[in-house]
Amino acid sequence: MSIPRKRAELVAGALALAIGAPLVVLLGMAVADGVRRYREAPLRAMLGDRRFEELQEDSGGFPHYLGRERLAPDFELTDRRGRSWAMRDQRGKVVVLNFWSVSCPPCLEEMPSLEVLGELAKRWDDVEIVAINTDASWDEVDAVLPARSKLTHLIDPDKAVTRGMFGTELYPETWIIDADGVVRFRYDGAFDWSNPLVLDVIASFR
């Protein structure tokens, strides 16, 4: 091979590398951005783009919450059969906590959709949907609950957990806690929890 030809091939190779490398980097960035947007889509749909962006920029306040630094408080309550349920025993699971009261019409309206979510979530063995009621006794609550509920129902009559630990005063309010016990998401107000995008949100925290 002649020296001029070899030199030309080296120059061509260098040019191809100079042009191709940035394209590969740009392609990688585009793919990463696409994956990020795909993962964000369910939360954006639930919260709205504006509030989602605010929460991503650490703009707190009401409504809603997104984060990964707040550890869920440990607590222990009893279920409808008098059995103890403790938050500390749920590590390894994603826990969806819904705070509600029978005196709250939006709570009662969204409860059927939570039941649907409870049924849908059965596909995973590491997800539990928990409804925490704040009324005085089960006598006030049982009449509005299905006999074979798909949810774990707990009661907090003195609001020591609901208000004292989570700071919840307005119902309904729903929290998602990841497998490490970290609060990842809070939704303030009623929602259609049977919406398929909810499963995508839960799956993103598994």
SULKALIN-V876513 format. One record per helix or strand of 3 or more residues. SS is the DSSP state (H for helix, E for strand). FROM is the first residue (numbers start at 1). TO is the last residue. If there is no record, write none. Layout:
ss-><SS,SS>
from-><FROM,FROM>
to-><TO,TO>
This chain:
ss-><H,H,E,E,E,H,E,H,E,H,E,E,E,H>
from-><3,49,65,76,84,87,94,105,127,138,152,173,182,196>
to-><47,56,71,79,86,90,100,123,133,144,155,177,188,204>
